[in-house]
Amino acid sequence: MKILIIGTGYVGTTTGLIFCELGHKVTGLDLDEQKIQALQTGKLHFYEPGLEALLKKHIDSHNITFTKDTETAIKENDLIFICVGTPQGPNGSADLIFVKNVAASIGQNINHYKVIVTKSTVPVGTATLITKVIEENQTAPIPFDVVSNPEFLREGSALQDALNPDRIVIGTTSETARTIMRELYKDFDCPIVETHPKASEMIKYAANSFLALKISYINELARVCDNLAINVKDVSNGIGLDHRINPHFLKAGLGYGGSCFPKDVNALIQTAKEQGNPISILEAVVKVNADQPVYFIEKVKQALGSDLKNKTIAVLGLSFKANTDDTRESPSFILINRLLEEQATIKTHDPIVKMGAPHQFPTIEETVAGADALVICTDWDDYKQLDWESLKPLMKQLYIFDGRNMIDKEKVEKLGFYYFGVANH
Ligand code: NAD
């Protein structure tokens, strides 16, 4: 099949390369010239393990090309995937401006029957909206179908996730489009959920919100455990072994972040409000998440003294989780901003993210030099293997605040550090 991917970001680039792996010819379209130039030369404009090698492979074998030419790209392809961003709008709902612009371009350039597939996370009713915008922009009534096919990959393991999904969701009312989508995904060994586009759109929000709910649940539970001197990791383990609960998304920490959970939970809250059925449980999820960095900063203040003005704090990790360079809604920045409000001096480090934070240092040693405290924000492997004996003489005071519960508490305490985790007793 000749497939067009519109929006070559994290999702679009990964999706396009997976289709190449399945034997299809793919065109990647983006409005961002720099991204297109990088991709054309086999360079990924973001960090995702394993993806650049796949990009080079399919560029060399001419399975994938990249362009900025919207008109030609739409005319020459039959199956069009919309993978543009759907950021949070001012009232919490998803801003569909990029999706609407794409739909308008498709309407203006459609020249024969096409299937338009939405991979972007979009609110219930967007398939209908896309249909309307395409129709409004057509000069002649050329037939097309719209399919909702949400993406569930995670940054940091995008390739593995996209190659081995737990399920594929296909939402369409068209038998022709359904047949084409079945053919596209025929080599995948996972359940395929075929449903109405509205249900498909809801599935994506419901899934992300449920995962965010698990995170907020364990974080709020951790605060209670902290007061009771209970190790929340034991509690996570004890409940996660119950197959009805499962161990995933039960790690207490600094709260969820990233480009999906915060905006998707808010968008579902907004959808529910618009229907007159507010989802109070998700409103609590958001509140708990916003409170989690505050709870953690309180730990810092209790240990170092309430005045952080003359304190130097080394923040390790800027991305919202390990193995990605995505800093959107990263808890690290929420923490950094709060520490700056307290007039602390901040030094920062990340193994991959090299811009965007105050006082970034290339090495961990330079970052912790002269610091009163070290705060671990991201669960990078680099921070699991720290050589504490060599870091010790560099620091002014020996405080470790472990926002990811990933440091061996006993080991560092034996070396003379003061350790504070998230109910990591
Ligand atoms: P992204 O910001 O990395 O990429 C979006 C791309 O779309 C950008 O490169 C932008 O330049 C391009 N674009 C915008 N308008 C365009 C247009 N008219 N024509 C061509 N290109 C255009 O976004 P992302 O992280 O890949 O997310 C895309 C969608 O997928 C979002 O709805 C997101 O919620 C969803 N999603 C993301 C993830 C994830 O982990 N990032 C996972 C599942 C679903």
Boltz pocket constraint, residues with backbone or C-beta under 6 A from the ligand:
constraints:
  - pocket:
      binder: B
      contacts: [[A, 6], [A, 7], [A, 8], [A, 9], [A, 10], [A, 11], [A, 12], [A, 29], [A, 30], [A, 31], [A, 32], [A, 35], [A, 83], [A, 84], [A, 85], [A, 86], [A, 98], [A, 101], [A, 102], [A, 119], [A, 120], [A, 121], [A, 122], [A, 151], [A, 152], [A, 153], [A, 154], [A, 155], [A, 259], [A, 260]]
      max_distance: 6.0
